[in-house]
């Protein structure tokens, strides 16, 4: 059974949720279709000084092409 190759996508945002949403939009998939690893939760800083963005790695789940074809027929 062949599986589609997947590349992890790293994305940043003001919050973890924002970073995930940006990654999902870029990949064009829903949250159920990916695995998410939080690399850095980020921090707000004081009045924005010293703030760091949250960073996540999002990887599409492996898809078995034969099973996918069976579902669509």
N, C-alpha and C positions, 0 to 999 in steps of 0.2 A: 504494500500500500504506500502510495506516494504522499508526502506531506509538503505543504507549501513552505518555502524558506521564510523565516521571519527575522527582521532586524529590530532590536530594541530602539526606542525613541526616547531621548532625554528631553525634558521640557521644564521650564521654570515658570513661576507665577508668584504673585503676592502671598498666596496661600497654597496649601497642598491641593485643595479642591480646585482652585483656579488652574494650577499646573496640569492636573488631570484632565479638566475640561478642554484645555487648549490642545493637549495631546490627542484626545478623542476626536476633536474637530479636525485636526490635521490628518488623522488616520481614517476618518470617516466611518468610525465604528462606535458601538455602545460599550458601556462599562462591563457588560457580561462577556464581551468578546476579547478582553485583554487581561493581562496580569500586570499589577502595579506594584512597584517597589519604591518606597519613599527613601530617597537618598539624603535629603536634608529638609527638615521642617521649616527652616528659615527663622527669622526673628524680626520683630517690628522696629526695634530701635527706639530712640526717644526723639519724637518729632521728626521721624524719618532718618535721623542721623544714626549710622551704624546698622541700618536695616539690611537684611540679607533675604533674598528670595528663596522660596521653597523650591526644591528640585526633586523631580520624580523620573523614574524610568518606566516606560510603558511598553509592553511587548504583546503583540497580537497572539492569541492562543493558537496552537497548532491546529490546522484543519486537515482532516483526511479527505482528499479530493474524491475518492470513490464514494465515501459515505455522503458527501455533499451532493454528488451527482445523483445518487439514489433518492435523496430527499427532494430534489427539484424535478424529477421525472414523474 
